[in-house]
């Protein structure tokens, strides 16, 4: 049974990260993002086929997220060393290349479990995406199976809809009218 996250405080976390420069390591904690929007997305494994398309697409859109006062954090159950090796592998060789975001290592599987995306039989995370507001409340959660990548455009649209402060109809885009409540 899926846990309810939307509308509740995000589960706290602290994980080691490989930074997007492919050289350095760091840490990521939920408290690091207080006062900003956080787009945290889980993916199954490094060096696979769908995952690099998602991570590089999010990285390529980094400036758009930054304009919306949002930070990006990718997470998998792989080690920070595997993440760094993948960042240092060129895109045309199924790697990531340099990124505009860190990749967190949930090698204990604790964070994946707390966010309800862990597949115990496989030791990997489902594709889970969470939008967490500046106060640390989960505003959006999308979790799906492993074979289909997520849409950066839809993530941006949903973030902008939450930031509009109003009632947004289906397919709402920035600049369109909000619904009257």
Secondary structure as a PSIPRED ss2 file (coil, helix, strand):
# PSIPRED VFORMAT (PSIPRED V4.0)

   1 X C   1.000  0.000  0.000
   2 X C   1.000  0.000  0.000
   3 X C   1.000  0.000  0.000
   4 X C   1.000  0.000  0.000
   5 X C   1.000  0.000  0.000
   6 X C   1.000  0.000  0.000
   7 X C   1.000  0.000  0.000
   8 X C   1.000  0.000  0.000
   9 X E   0.000  0.000  1.000
  10 X C   1.000  0.000  0.000
  11 X C   1.000  0.000  0.000
  12 X C   1.000  0.000  0.000
  13 X C   1.000  0.000  0.000
  14 X E   0.000  0.000  1.000
  15 X E   0.000  0.000  1.000
  16 X E   0.000  0.000  1.000
  17 X E   0.000  0.000  1.000
  18 X E   0.000  0.000  1.000
  19 X C   1.000  0.000  0.000
  20 X C   1.000  0.000  0.000
  21 X C   1.000  0.000  0.000
  22 X C   1.000  0.000  0.000
  23 X C   1.000  0.000  0.000
  24 X C   1.000  0.000  0.000
  25 X E   0.000  0.000  1.000
  26 X E   0.000  0.000  1.000
  27 X E   0.000  0.000  1.000
  28 X E   0.000  0.000  1.000
  29 X E   0.000  0.000  1.000
  30 X H   0.000  1.000  0.000
  31 X H   0.000  1.000  0.000
  32 X H   0.000  1.000  0.000
  33 X H   0.000  1.000  0.000
  34 X C   1.000  0.000  0.000
  35 X C   1.000  0.000  0.000
  36 X C   1.000  0.000  0.000
  37 X E   0.000  0.000  1.000
  38 X E   0.000  0.000  1.000
  39 X E   0.000  0.000  1.000
  40 X E   0.000  0.000  1.000
  41 X E   0.000  0.000  1.000
  42 X E   0.000  0.000  1.000
  43 X C   1.000  0.000  0.000
  44 X C   1.000  0.000  0.000
  45 X C   1.000  0.000  0.000
  46 X C   1.000  0.000  0.000
  47 X C   1.000  0.000  0.000
  48 X C   1.000  0.000  0.000
  49 X C   1.000  0.000  0.000
  50 X C   1.000  0.000  0.000
  51 X H   0.000  1.000  0.000
  52 X H   0.000  1.000  0.000
  53 X H   0.000  1.000  0.000
  54 X H   0.000  1.000  0.000
  55 X H   0.000  1.000  0.000
  56 X H   0.000  1.000  0.000
  57 X H   0.000  1.000  0.000
  58 X H   0.000  1.000  0.000
  59 X H   0.000  1.000  0.000
  60 X H   0.000  1.000  0.000
  61 X C   1.000  0.000  0.000
  62 X H   0.000  1.000  0.000
  63 X H   0.000  1.000  0.000
  64 X H   0.000  1.000  0.000
  65 X H   0.000  1.000  0.000
  66 X H   0.000  1.000  0.000
  67 X H   0.000  1.000  0.000
  68 X C   1.000  0.000  0.000
  69 X C   1.000  0.000  0.000
  70 X E   0.000  0.000  1.000
  71 X E   0.000  0.000  1.000
  72 X E   0.000  0.000  1.000
  73 X E   0.000  0.000  1.000
  74 X E   0.000  0.000  1.000
  75 X E   0.000  0.000  1.000
  76 X E   0.000  0.000  1.000
  77 X C   1.000  0.000  0.000
  78 X C   1.000  0.000  0.000
  79 X C   1.000  0.000  0.000
  80 X H   0.000  1.000  0.000
  81 X H   0.000  1.000  0.000
  82 X H   0.000  1.000  0.000
  83 X H   0.000  1.000  0.000
  84 X H   0.000  1.000  0.000
  85 X H   0.000  1.000  0.000
  86 X H   0.000  1.000  0.000
  87 X H   0.000  1.000  0.000
  88 X C   1.000  0.000  0.000
  89 X C   1.000  0.000  0.000
  90 X C   1.000  0.000  0.000
  91 X H   0.000  1.000  0.000
  92 X H   0.000  1.000  0.000
  93 X H   0.000  1.000  0.000
  94 X C   1.000  0.000  0.000
  95 X C   1.000  0.000  0.000
  96 X C   1.000  0.000  0.000
  97 X C   1.000  0.000  0.000
  98 X C   1.000  0.000  0.000
  99 X C   1.000  0.000  0.000
 100 X C   1.000  0.000  0.000
 101 X C   1.000  0.000  0.000
 102 X E   0.000  0.000  1.000
 103 X E   0.000  0.000  1.000
 104 X E   0.000  0.000  1.000
 105 X E   0.000  0.000  1.000
 106 X C   1.000  0.000  0.000
 107 X C   1.000  0.000  0.000
 108 X C   1.000  0.000  0.000
 109 X C   1.000  0.000  0.000
 110 X H   0.000  1.000  0.000
 111 X H   0.000  1.000  0.000
 112 X H   0.000  1.000  0.000
 113 X H   0.000  1.000  0.000
 114 X H   0.000  1.000  0.000
 115 X C   1.000  0.000  0.000
 116 X C   1.000  0.000  0.000
 117 X C   1.000  0.000  0.000
 118 X E   0.000  0.000  1.000
 119 X E   0.000  0.000  1.000
 120 X C   1.000  0.000  0.000
 121 X C   1.000  0.000  0.000
 122 X C   1.000  0.000  0.000
 123 X C   1.000  0.000  0.000
 124 X E   0.000  0.000  1.000
 125 X E   0.000  0.000  1.000
 126 X C   1.000  0.000  0.000
 127 X E   0.000  0.000  1.000
 128 X E   0.000  0.000  1.000
 129 X E   0.000  0.000  1.000
 130 X E   0.000  0.000  1.000
 131 X E   0.000  0.000  1.000
 132 X E   0.000  0.000  1.000
 133 X C   1.000  0.000  0.000
 134 X C   1.000  0.000  0.000
 135 X C   1.000  0.000  0.000
 136 X C   1.000  0.000  0.000
 137 X E   0.000  0.000  1.000
 138 X E   0.000  0.000  1.000
 139 X E   0.000  0.000  1.000
 140 X E   0.000  0.000  1.000
 141 X E   0.000  0.000  1.000
 142 X E   0.000  0.000  1.000
 143 X E   0.000  0.000  1.000
 144 X E   0.000  0.000  1.000
 145 X C   1.000  0.000  0.000
 146 X C   1.000  0.000  0.000
 147 X C   1.000  0.000  0.000
 148 X C   1.000  0.000  0.000
 149 X C   1.000  0.000  0.000
 150 X C   1.000  0.000  0.000
 151 X C   1.000  0.000  0.000
 152 X H   0.000  1.000  0.000
 153 X H   0.000  1.000  0.000
 154 X H   0.000  1.000  0.000
 155 X H   0.000  1.000  0.000
 156 X H   0.000  1.000  0.000
 157 X H   0.000  1.000  0.000
 158 X H   0.000  1.000  0.000
 159 X H   0.000  1.000  0.000
 160 X H   0.000  1.000  0.000
 161 X H   0.000  1.000  0.000
 162 X H   0.000  1.000  0.000
 163 X H   0.000  1.000  0.000
 164 X H   0.000  1.000  0.000
 165 X C   1.000  0.000  0.000
 166 X C   1.000  0.000  0.000
 167 X E   0.000  0.000  1.000
 168 X C   1.000  0.000  0.000
 169 X C   1.000  0.000  0.000
 170 X C   1.000  0.000  0.000
 171 X C   1.000  0.000  0.000
 172 X C   1.000  0.000  0.000
 173 X C   1.000  0.000  0.000
 174 X C   1.000  0.000  0.000
 175 X C   1.000  0.000  0.000
 176 X C   1.000  0.000  0.000
 177 X C   1.000  0.000  0.000
 178 X C   1.000  0.000  0.000
 179 X E   0.000  0.000  1.000
 180 X C   1.000  0.000  0.000
 181 X C   1.000  0.000  0.000
